[in-house]
Amino acid sequence: MPNEPKFYNTEEAARVLGVNVQTMRRYLRDGKVRAIRLGRDWRISEAAFDELAGRSEVTPAKVEAQS
């Protein structure tokens, strides 16, 4: 479905932001980004990710398409 929201896991969000996975987990733990916790995993909505990327001083990393 075209209108389904996109969610990032912790590793994907860290890679796109260009930060270490531990840094991303700290952001989640400290409440710097809105996310949903599913068991031990986190899911970050595209909207929440965009908010974080917009106010972050980190330059997003270049993401290459995976084959």
N, CA, C and O atoms as CSV, one atom per row, in Angstrom:
chain,resi,resn,atom,element,x,y,z
A,1,MET,N,N,0.843,-1.185,0.000
A,1,MET,CA,C,0.000,0.000,0.000
A,1,MET,C,C,0.885,1.244,0.000
A,1,MET,O,O,1.856,1.309,0.754
A,2,PRO,N,N,0.568,2.213,-0.819
A,2,PRO,CA,C,1.431,3.378,-0.960
A,2,PRO,C,C,1.425,4.323,0.242
A,2,PRO,O,O,2.376,5.087,0.407
A,3,ASN,N,N,0.407,4.301,1.073
A,3,ASN,CA,C,0.321,5.241,2.189
A,3,ASN,C,C,0.771,4.656,3.523
A,3,ASN,O,O,0.575,5.283,4.564
A,4,GLU,N,N,1.369,3.469,3.512
A,4,GLU,CA,C,1.839,2.894,4.763
A,4,GLU,C,C,3.065,3.659,5.240
A,4,GLU,O,O,3.954,3.963,4.445
A,5,PRO,N,N,3.121,3.974,6.536
A,5,PRO,CA,C,4.274,4.720,7.039
A,5,PRO,C,C,5.547,3.878,7.000
A,5,PRO,O,O,5.510,2.660,7.173
A,6,LYS,N,N,6.659,4.545,6.771
A,6,LYS,CA,C,7.965,3.893,6.748
A,6,LYS,C,C,8.549,3.937,8.149
A,6,LYS,O,O,8.461,4.955,8.835
A,7,PHE,N,N,9.144,2.834,8.568
A,7,PHE,CA,C,9.810,2.767,9.857
A,7,PHE,C,C,11.254,2.330,9.674
A,7,PHE,O,O,11.556,1.484,8.832
A,8,TYR,N,N,12.137,2.910,10.464
A,8,TYR,CA,C,13.548,2.547,10.467
A,8,TYR,C,C,13.851,1.775,11.741
A,8,TYR,O,O,13.277,2.060,12.792
A,9,ASN,N,N,14.747,0.803,11.656
A,9,ASN,CA,C,15.228,0.186,12.892
A,9,ASN,C,C,16.436,0.992,13.365
A,9,ASN,O,O,16.867,1.925,12.687
A,10,THR,N,N,16.968,0.643,14.495
A,10,THR,CA,C,18.068,1.400,15.097
A,10,THR,C,C,19.278,1.470,14.176
A,10,THR,O,O,19.873,2.535,14.006
A,11,GLU,N,N,19.642,0.340,13.583
A,11,GLU,CA,C,20.820,0.293,12.729
A,11,GLU,C,C,20.649,1.138,11.469
A,11,GLU,O,O,21.576,1.837,11.059
A,12,GLU,N,N,19.471,1.075,10.857
A,12,GLU,CA,C,19.204,1.870,9.654
A,12,GLU,C,C,19.270,3.361,9.964
A,12,GLU,O,O,19.884,4.130,9.224
A,13,ALA,N,N,18.640,3.760,11.052
A,13,ALA,CA,C,18.636,5.173,11.422
A,13,ALA,C,C,20.051,5.669,11.700
A,13,ALA,O,O,20.417,6.766,11.276
A,14,ALA,N,N,20.845,4.876,12.403
A,14,ALA,CA,C,22.234,5.257,12.697
A,14,ALA,C,C,23.032,5.405,11.404
A,14,ALA,O,O,23.796,6.358,11.254
A,15,ARG,N,N,22.862,4.476,10.476
A,15,ARG,CA,C,23.608,4.519,9.219
A,15,ARG,C,C,23.252,5.766,8.417
A,15,ARG,O,O,24.140,6.438,7.893
A,16,VAL,N,N,21.965,6.080,8.316
A,16,VAL,CA,C,21.540,7.238,7.534
A,16,VAL,C,C,22.019,8.541,8.179
A,16,VAL,O,O,22.417,9.474,7.481
A,17,LEU,N,N,21.981,8.601,9.504
A,17,LEU,CA,C,22.442,9.806,10.200
A,17,LEU,C,C,23.960,9.915,10.248
A,17,LEU,O,O,24.507,10.990,10.492
A,18,GLY,N,N,24.634,8.797,10.014
A,18,GLY,CA,C,26.095,8.810,10.063
A,18,GLY,C,C,26.629,8.794,11.481
A,18,GLY,O,O,27.704,9.329,11.751
A,19,VAL,N,N,25.872,8.175,12.399
A,19,VAL,CA,C,26.319,8.063,13.790
A,19,VAL,C,C,26.467,6.591,14.146
A,19,VAL,O,O,25.953,5.718,13.447
A,20,ASN,N,N,27.165,6.330,15.226
A,20,ASN,CA,C,27.341,4.979,15.725
A,20,ASN,C,C,26.001,4.450,16.238
A,20,ASN,O,O,25.156,5.219,16.697
A,21,VAL,N,N,25.816,3.138,16.157
A,21,VAL,CA,C,24.579,2.515,16.636
A,21,VAL,C,C,24.374,2.812,18.124
A,21,VAL,O,O,23.243,3.036,18.555
A,22,GLN,N,N,25.441,2.817,18.903
A,22,GLN,CA,C,25.333,3.122,20.331
A,22,GLN,C,C,24.825,4.559,20.549
A,22,GLN,O,O,24.054,4.816,21.473
A,23,THR,N,N,25.261,5.476,19.700
A,23,THR,CA,C,24.778,6.860,19.794
A,23,THR,C,C,23.279,6.912,19.515
A,23,THR,O,O,22.533,7.604,20.208
A,24,MET,N,N,22.849,6.177,18.496
A,24,MET,CA,C,21.417,6.134,18.180
A,24,MET,C,C,20.635,5.553,19.342
A,24,MET,O,O,19.569,6.062,19.689
A,25,ARG,N,N,21.153,4.488,19.950
A,25,ARG,CA,C,20.474,3.895,21.110
A,25,ARG,C,C,20.404,4.888,22.270
A,25,ARG,O,O,19.414,4.915,23.000
A,26,ARG,N,N,21.442,5.700,22.446
A,26,ARG,CA,C,21.435,6.715,23.500
A,26,ARG,C,C,20.363,7.762,23.207
A,26,ARG,O,O,19.649,8.188,24.115
A,27,TYR,N,N,20.245,8.180,21.939
A,27,TYR,CA,C,19.191,9.115,21.552
A,27,TYR,C,C,17.821,8.548,21.928
A,27,TYR,O,O,16.972,9.263,22.460
A,28,LEU,N,N,17.612,7.271,21.651
A,28,LEU,CA,C,16.338,6.622,21.968
A,28,LEU,C,C,16.111,6.569,23.470
A,28,LEU,O,O,15.033,6.914,23.955
A,29,ARG,N,N,17.121,6.138,24.198
A,29,ARG,CA,C,17.019,6.006,25.654
A,29,ARG,C,C,16.764,7.362,26.319
A,29,ARG,O,O,15.994,7.457,27.274
A,30,ASP,N,N,17.421,8.414,25.802
A,30,ASP,CA,C,17.294,9.753,26.390
A,30,ASP,C,C,16.054,10.507,25.906
A,30,ASP,O,O,15.794,11.627,26.347
A,31,GLY,N,N,15.290,9.890,25.000
A,31,GLY,CA,C,14.070,10.532,24.520
A,31,GLY,C,C,14.308,11.626,23.498
A,31,GLY,O,O,13.434,12.469,23.295
A,32,LYS,N,N,15.469,11.641,22.842
A,32,LYS,CA,C,15.750,12.661,21.837
A,32,LYS,C,C,15.028,12.401,20.527
A,32,LYS,O,O,14.950,13.272,19.660
A,33,VAL,N,N,14.505,11.200,20.394
A,33,VAL,CA,C,13.753,10.856,19.193
A,33,VAL,C,C,12.542,10.033,19.611
A,33,VAL,O,O,12.632,9.167,20.481
A,34,ARG,N,N,11.390,10.322,18.968
A,34,ARG,CA,C,10.187,9.543,19.249
A,34,ARG,C,C,10.313,8.196,18.549
A,34,ARG,O,O,10.683,8.127,17.377
A,35,ALA,N,N,10.007,7.141,19.266
A,35,ALA,CA,C,10.110,5.800,18.692
A,35,ALA,C,C,9.158,4.858,19.407
A,35,ALA,O,O,8.640,5.155,20.483
A,36,ILE,N,N,8.948,3.727,18.782
A,36,ILE,CA,C,8.105,2.674,19.347
A,36,ILE,C,C,9.018,1.527,19.732
A,36,ILE,O,O,9.872,1.116,18.946
A,37,ARG,N,N,8.842,1.014,20.924
A,37,ARG,CA,C,9.640,-0.121,21.354
A,37,ARG,C,C,8.815,-1.394,21.192
A,37,ARG,O,O,7.713,-1.514,21.727
A,38,LEU,N,N,9.371,-2.335,20.447
A,38,LEU,CA,C,8.734,-3.632,20.223
A,38,LEU,C,C,9.635,-4.691,20.837
A,38,LEU,O,O,10.599,-5.138,20.215
A,39,GLY,N,N,9.316,-5.086,22.057
A,39,GLY,CA,C,10.202,-6.015,22.762
A,39,GLY,C,C,11.519,-5.333,23.050
A,39,GLY,O,O,11.562,-4.326,23.757
A,40,ARG,N,N,12.592,-5.874,22.507
A,40,ARG,CA,C,13.917,-5.270,22.692
A,40,ARG,C,C,14.296,-4.348,21.539
A,40,ARG,O,O,15.330,-3.682,21.597
A,41,ASP,N,N,13.480,-4.300,20.500
A,41,ASP,CA,C,13.794,-3.520,19.308
A,41,ASP,C,C,13.052,-2.192,19.303
A,41,ASP,O,O,11.985,-2.055,19.902
A,42,TRP,N,N,13.634,-1.223,18.621
A,42,TRP,CA,C,13.016,0.083,18.443
A,42,TRP,C,C,12.635,0.258,16.987
A,42,TRP,O,O,13.321,-0.248,16.100
A,43,ARG,N,N,11.550,0.969,16.732
A,43,ARG,CA,C,11.152,1.359,15.385
A,43,ARG,C,C,10.921,2.862,15.410
A,43,ARG,O,O,10.193,3.385,16.255
A,44,ILE,N,N,11.550,3.534,14.476
A,44,ILE,CA,C,11.478,4.985,14.386
A,44,ILE,C,C,10.698,5.333,13.130
A,44,ILE,O,O,11.083,4.941,12.029
A,45,SER,N,N,9.612,6.062,13.288
A,45,SER,CA,C,8.799,6.418,12.122
A,45,SER,C,C,9.573,7.402,11.248
A,45,SER,O,O,10.468,8.105,11.716
A,46,GLU,N,N,9.210,7.433,9.984
A,46,GLU,CA,C,9.868,8.350,9.056
A,46,GLU,C,C,9.695,9.797,9.516
A,46,GLU,O,O,10.620,10.600,9.396
A,47,ALA,N,N,8.522,10.131,10.040
A,47,ALA,CA,C,8.270,11.493,10.512
A,47,ALA,C,C,9.180,11.832,11.693
A,47,ALA,O,O,9.762,12.916,11.733
A,48,ALA,N,N,9.307,10.912,12.657
A,48,ALA,CA,C,10.177,11.159,13.811
A,48,ALA,C,C,11.634,11.219,13.381
A,48,ALA,O,O,12.409,12.018,13.906
A,49,PHE,N,N,12.006,10.374,12.424
A,49,PHE,CA,C,13.371,10.381,11.912
A,49,PHE,C,C,13.666,11.712,11.240
A,49,PHE,O,O,14.737,12.284,11.443
A,50,ASP,N,N,12.725,12.214,10.438
A,50,ASP,CA,C,12.901,13.499,9.766
A,50,ASP,C,C,13.057,14.630,10.782
A,50,ASP,O,O,13.854,15.545,10.576
A,51,GLU,N,N,12.298,14.568,11.878
A,51,GLU,CA,C,12.441,15.577,12.934
A,51,GLU,C,C,13.845,15.542,13.517
A,51,GLU,O,O,14.470,16.585,13.707
A,52,LEU,N,N,14.336,14.357,13.797
A,52,LEU,CA,C,15.681,14.208,14.364
A,52,LEU,C,C,16.732,14.686,13.378
A,52,LEU,O,O,17.650,15.410,13.764
A,53,ALA,N,N,16.622,14.304,12.129
A,53,ALA,CA,C,17.592,14.689,11.114
A,53,ALA,C,C,17.574,16.199,10.889
A,53,ALA,O,O,18.609,16.805,10.615
A,54,GLY,N,N,16.401,16.795,11.006
A,54,GLY,CA,C,16.279,18.229,10.789
A,54,GLY,C,C,16.907,19.063,11.877
A,54,GLY,O,O,17.415,20.150,11.602
A,55,ARG,N,N,16.886,18.585,13.100
A,55,ARG,CA,C,17.451,19.387,14.186
A,55,ARG,C,C,18.824,18.898,14.618
A,55,ARG,O,O,19.447,19.488,15.500
A,56,SER,N,N,19.297,17.823,14.000
A,56,SER,CA,C,20.602,17.283,14.329
A,56,SER,C,C,21.684,18.088,13.628
A,56,SER,O,O,21.470,18.604,12.530
A,57,GLU,N,N,22.837,18.194,14.257
A,57,GLU,CA,C,23.961,18.857,13.626
A,57,GLU,C,C,24.811,17.862,12.851
A,57,GLU,O,O,25.845,18.227,12.292
A,58,VAL,N,N,24.388,16.632,12.817
A,58,VAL,CA,C,25.096,15.586,12.096
A,58,VAL,C,C,24.659,15.632,10.641
A,58,VAL,O,O,23.464,15.696,10.352
A,59,THR,N,N,25.612,15.601,9.730
A,59,THR,CA,C,25.289,15.561,8.316
A,59,THR,C,C,24.907,14.144,7.938
A,59,THR,O,O,25.682,13.219,8.182
A,60,PRO,N,N,23.738,13.943,7.350
A,60,PRO,CA,C,23.330,12.595,6.974
A,60,PRO,C,C,24.335,11.948,6.034
A,60,PRO,O,O,24.869,12.597,5.135
A,61,ALA,N,N,24.582,10.676,6.248
A,61,ALA,CA,C,25.502,9.925,5.403
A,61,ALA,C,C,24.864,9.614,4.073
A,61,ALA,O,O,23.639,9.547,3.965
A,62,LYS,N,N,25.683,9.423,3.063
A,62,LYS,CA,C,25.188,9.032,1.753
A,62,LYS,C,C,24.786,7.564,1.824
A,62,LYS,O,O,25.584,6.716,2.224
A,63,VAL,N,N,23.571,7.268,1.443
A,63,VAL,CA,C,23.073,5.910,1.490
A,63,VAL,C,C,23.030,5.366,0.070
A,63,VAL,O,O,22.426,5.965,-0.820
A,64,GLU,N,N,23.682,4.216,-0.131
A,64,GLU,CA,C,23.690,3.592,-1.439
A,64,GLU,C,C,22.589,2.537,-1.489
A,64,GLU,O,O,22.309,1.868,-0.494
A,65,ALA,N,N,21.983,2.400,-2.634
A,65,ALA,CA,C,20.939,1.397,-2.810
A,65,ALA,C,C,21.546,0.011,-2.711
A,65,ALA,O,O,22.621,-0.248,-3.253
A,66,GLN,N,N,20.853,-0.875,-2.017
A,66,GLN,CA,C,21.316,-2.245,-1.895
A,66,GLN,C,C,20.700,-3.076,-3.003
A,66,GLN,O,O,19.516,-2.935,-3.309
A,67,SER,N,N,21.502,-3.942,-3.604
A,67,SER,CA,C,21.005,-4.779,-4.702
A,67,SER,C,C,20.287,-5.985,-4.179
A,67,SER,O,O,19.802,-6.802,-4.961
